[in-house]
Amino acid sequence: MPLISIIVPAYNYAQYLPETINSIINQSFQDWECLIVNDGSTDNTESVAKIFTEKDNRIKYFYKTNGGLSSARNHGLKYAEGKYVCFLDADDILESDYFKNSSTFLESLNEESVVFEKFIKFFDDGEKDYEWYKDYNYKEGLQEKYYERLVDKNSIPPCAPMLNLSIIKNNNFIFDEKLTSYEDWDFWLQVSEKYKFYFIDKENSAAKIRFHSNSMSTNQFRMDYNQLIVRLKLQNKLKQKELTKINNKWIESCIKTLLYTIADNLDNHLKNDALTKLNKIIEIYPHLKIRCLKNTFLLKNPKLFRKTAWILLERFLNIVNKK
């Protein structure tokens, strides 16, 4: 049984996959298995992946019909056999000592826990790497009240942490397959409710997240919509008044941004895009006072829609808070 399982969901990223897999092969610590999960790609992801499986029997290949990142990670978890597990998207990379430092730290503990390392943005266009983790002022060691910190802000990418696989298996933690972004944040929120998180800062040991034009994070409406979904899930779980207050503030911000985006679509004569986005919101809240935003007259008058949307915002939030 390998010490580490690393799950690599891949969808139409054949051009990046070799660099990602080579960053695993070139790790200073070699007791691992890599599970590549092809999530119904239409490019040559399969042929690229199989080149690696033929050269190294630690690399395993799985194909499934397209279901999204969450579905692909969950599929990989079914077959993972390591004591520890981590996740690496097919366009990201790990520095050479990531496995060594994370696994050594977890082995030193007498408890099931999560450790995460530095995370850095890097760019296809040659722009200088950005030390993203510094935005969150992490200090080495145990992260006090980490669940509360995650409720306030999504402050960890999927590829930075490593954790005991038993944490996931024993608690039936999964990635929410209904989410098309922020699924990793939702996952770490589940884990941080019960388990400790530690941060370590070592040389040659960062997770590096690629930012490019095809990155999922470039679709702002999708990001705001999925953040709203996660925060509504939190709304039903939070007990502390202060955390509820923080979460409700973010819910209001998400709704404002979503309505503003729709109003911008109308300003730019993108009525179909605006209607699609409105329908997604109405799927969550099929209430008459929200459905009236689909009024034909409003959709033909962007300035009136913008004004009406803000007037309805308070009513909208009342509906949200009564769910």
C-alpha positions in Angstrom: 0.0 0.0 0.0 1.5 3.4 -0.9 1.8 6.1 1.7 0.3 8.8 -0.4 -2.6 8.8 -3.0 -2.8 11.8 -5.2 -6.0 12.2 -7.3 -5.8 14.2 -10.6 -9.1 15.0 -12.2 -8.6 15.8 -15.9 -11.0 17.3 -18.3 -9.6 18.5 -21.7 -6.3 19.5 -20.2 -4.1 17.2 -22.2 -1.8 20.1 -23.0 -1.0 20.6 -19.3 -1.2 17.1 -18.0 2.4 16.1 -18.7 3.8 18.9 -16.6 1.4 18.0 -13.8 2.3 14.3 -13.8 6.0 15.0 -14.1 5.8 17.2 -11.0 4.6 14.1 -9.2 7.1 11.7 -10.8 9.9 14.2 -9.8 9.0 14.3 -6.1 11.8 13.7 -3.7 9.5 11.2 -1.8 8.6 8.3 -4.0 6.1 6.1 -2.0 2.9 7.2 -3.8 0.2 6.3 -6.3 -1.3 8.7 -8.8 -4.9 8.3 -9.9 -5.7 10.2 -13.1 -9.5 10.4 -13.5 -10.5 11.4 -17.1 -13.8 13.2 -16.7 -15.1 12.5 -20.2 -12.5 14.6 -22.0 -13.0 15.2 -25.8 -9.3 15.9 -26.4 -6.4 13.5 -26.2 -6.3 13.3 -22.4 -6.6 9.5 -22.5 -3.6 8.9 -24.8 -1.4 11.3 -22.8 -2.4 9.7 -19.5 -1.7 6.2 -20.9 1.8 7.1 -21.9 2.5 7.6 -18.2 0.7 4.5 -17.0 2.8 2.4 -19.4 6.0 3.8 -18.0 5.2 3.8 -14.3 2.8 1.3 -12.6 2.2 3.7 -9.7 0.2 5.8 -12.2 -3.4 4.5 -12.7 -5.9 5.7 -15.2 -9.7 5.8 -14.9 -12.3 7.0 -17.4 -15.8 8.2 -16.5 -18.5 10.2 -18.2 -18.3 13.9 -17.7 -19.7 15.0 -14.3 -17.4 17.8 -13.2 -14.5 18.2 -10.8 -16.4 17.0 -7.7 -17.5 13.8 -9.5 -14.0 13.1 -10.7 -12.4 13.6 -7.3 -15.1 11.4 -5.7 -14.5 8.7 -8.3 -10.8 8.8 -7.5 -11.5 8.5 -3.8 -13.2 5.1 -4.4 -9.9 3.6 -5.5 -7.4 5.5 -3.4 -5.3 3.1 -1.2 -2.8 5.4 0.5 -2.6 6.4 4.2 -2.7 10.0 3.1 -4.5 11.7 0.2 -4.2 15.0 -1.7 -5.8 16.5 -4.8 -4.1 18.1 -7.8 -5.9 19.5 -10.8 -4.6 18.6 -14.2 -3.2 22.0 -14.9 -1.4 22.6 -11.6 1.9 21.4 -10.3 3.7 20.6 -7.0 7.2 21.6 -6.1 9.6 18.7 -5.5 9.5 18.4 -1.7 5.7 18.7 -1.2 5.1 15.0 -0.6 8.1 14.6 1.7 7.3 17.6 3.9 3.6 17.0 4.2 3.8 13.3 4.8 6.7 13.7 7.3 4.6 16.2 9.3 1.5 14.0 9.3 3.6 11.0 10.4 4.9 13.0 13.4 1.3 13.5 14.7 -0.6 11.2 17.0 -3.9 12.1 15.5 -5.8 12.3 12.2 -5.2 15.8 10.8 -4.8 18.0 7.8 -1.6 19.8 6.8 -1.3 22.4 4.1 1.7 24.1 2.5 2.3 27.3 0.6 0.3 27.9 -2.5 1.4 30.1 -5.4 -0.3 31.4 -8.5 1.7 31.0 -11.8 0.7 32.3 -15.2 1.0 31.1 -18.8 1.9 34.5 -20.1 5.1 34.7 -18.2 3.9 37.0 -15.4 5.8 36.7 -12.2 4.6 34.0 -9.8 2.4 35.4 -7.0 2.8 34.1 -3.5 -1.0 33.8 -2.9 -0.8 32.2 0.5 0.6 35.5 1.9 -2.7 37.2 1.4 -4.0 35.2 4.3 -1.2 35.8 6.8 -0.8 32.2 7.7 1.6 31.4 10.6 3.3 28.0 10.9 1.7 25.4 13.1 -1.9 24.7 14.3 -4.5 27.0 12.8 -6.7 28.1 15.6 -10.5 28.2 14.9 -9.9 27.3 11.3 -13.5 26.4 10.6 -14.5 29.9 11.6 -11.8 31.3 9.4 -13.1 29.3 6.4 -16.7 30.5 7.1 -15.4 34.0 6.7 -13.5 33.4 3.6 -12.4 30.7 1.2 -8.7 30.8 2.0 -7.3 27.5 0.7 -7.1 25.9 -2.7 -7.7 22.2 -3.3 -4.1 21.2 -4.0 -2.4 22.7 -0.9 -3.6 20.2 1.8 -2.8 16.6 2.5 -4.8 14.6 5.0 -5.4 11.1 6.4 -7.6 9.2 3.9 -9.4 7.7 6.9 -10.8 11.2 7.7 -12.7 11.1 4.4 -13.7 7.4 4.6 -14.8 7.3 8.2 -17.0 10.4 7.8 -18.3 9.9 4.3 -17.0 13.3 3.3 -17.5 14.0 -0.4 -17.2 16.8 -2.9 -20.7 18.2 -3.6 -21.4 17.2 -7.3 -24.0 19.9 -7.7 -21.4 22.6 -7.3 -19.5 23.7 -10.4 -17.0 25.9 -8.3 -16.2 26.4 -4.7 -16.7 22.6 -4.3 -13.2 22.4 -2.6 -14.1 25.1 -0.1 -17.3 23.3 0.7 -15.3 20.1 1.2 -12.7 21.8 3.5 -15.5 23.3 5.5 -16.8 19.8 6.2 -13.4 18.6 7.3 -12.5 21.6 9.4 -15.7 21.2 11.5 -14.1 18.1 13.1 -10.4 18.1 12.4 -7.3 20.2 13.0 -5.5 22.1 10.2 -1.7 22.8 10.3 0.3 25.0 8.1 4.0 24.4 7.3 6.4 26.7 5.4 9.2 24.7 3.7 11.5 25.3 0.8 10.7 23.7 -2.6 7.4 22.6 -1.2 4.6 24.8 -2.6 1.5 23.8 -4.5 1.4 25.9 -7.7 -2.0 26.9 -9.2 -2.0 27.8 -12.9 -4.1 30.8 -13.9 -5.0 31.1 -17.6 -7.9 32.0 -19.8 -9.6 28.6 -19.4 -9.4 28.6 -15.6 -12.8 27.9 -14.0 -12.3 30.9 -11.7 -12.5 33.3 -14.6 -16.4 32.9 -14.8 -17.4 35.4 -12.1 -21.2 34.7 -12.2 -20.5 31.0 -11.7 -18.2 31.7 -8.8 -20.7 34.1 -7.1 -23.6 31.7 -7.7 -21.8 28.7 -6.2 -20.5 30.7 -3.3 -24.2 31.6 -2.6 -25.1 27.9 -2.7 -22.3 27.0 -0.2 -23.3 29.9 2.1 -26.9 28.8 2.1 -25.8 25.4 3.2 -23.8 27.0 6.0 -26.8 29.1 7.0 -28.6 25.9 8.0 -25.7 24.7 10.1 -24.2 27.7 11.9 -25.0 28.0 15.6 -22.8 31.0 16.6 -24.4 34.4 16.2 -21.2 36.0 15.0 -20.6 33.4 12.3 -24.2 33.6 11.2 -23.9 37.4 10.9 -20.7 37.1 8.8 -22.3 34.5 6.6 -25.5 36.5 6.1 -23.3 39.5 5.1 -21.7 37.4 2.4 -25.1 36.1 1.2 -26.2 39.7 0.7 -23.0 40.5 -1.1 -23.5 37.5 -3.4 -27.0 38.4 -4.3 -26.1 42.0 -5.0 -23.3 40.9 -7.3 -25.5 38.4 -9.2 -28.2 41.0 -9.7 -25.6 43.6 -10.8 -24.2 41.1 -13.3 -27.7 40.5 -14.8 -28.3 44.2 -15.0 -25.0 44.6 -16.9 -26.1 41.9 -19.3 -29.2 43.9 -20.1 -27.2 47.1 -20.5 -25.1 45.2 -23.1 -28.2 43.9 -24.9 -27.5 40.3 -23.7 -31.1 39.5 -22.8 -30.7 35.8 -23.3 -27.7 35.7 -20.9 -29.6 37.8 -18.4 -32.6 35.5 -18.6 -30.5 32.4 -18.1 -28.9 33.9 -15.0 -32.3 35.0 -13.6 -33.6 31.5 -14.1 -30.7 30.0 -12.0 -31.5 32.4 -9.2 -35.2 31.6 -9.4 -34.4 27.9 -9.2 -33.2 28.6 -5.7 -36.0 30.9 -4.7 -39.2 30.4 -6.9 -41.0 33.2 -5.1 -43.5 35.6 -6.8 -41.5 38.7 -5.7 -38.4 37.3 -7.4 -40.2 35.9 -10.4 -41.5 39.4 -11.2 -37.9 40.3 -12.2 -38.6 38.2 -15.4 -41.3 40.7 -16.4 -40.9 41.4 -20.1 -41.1 45.2 -19.5 -38.3 45.1 -17.0 -36.1 43.0 -19.3 -36.6 45.6 -22.1 -35.6 48.5 -19.8 -32.2 47.8 -18.2 -32.2 51.0 -16.1 -35.6 50.1 -14.6 -34.5 46.6 -14.0 -31.4 47.8 -12.1 -33.5 50.1 -10.0 -36.2 47.5 -9.4 -33.6 44.8 -8.5 -32.1 47.0 -5.7 -35.6 47.8 -4.4 -36.4 44.0 -4.3 -33.1 43.1 -2.7 -34.4 43.6 0.8 -37.4 41.4 0.1 -35.1 38.9 -1.6 -33.0 38.7 1.6 -36.1 38.3 3.7 -37.1 35.3 1.6 -33.5 33.9 1.9 -33.4 34.3 5.6 -36.7 32.4 6.1 -35.5 29.3 4.2 
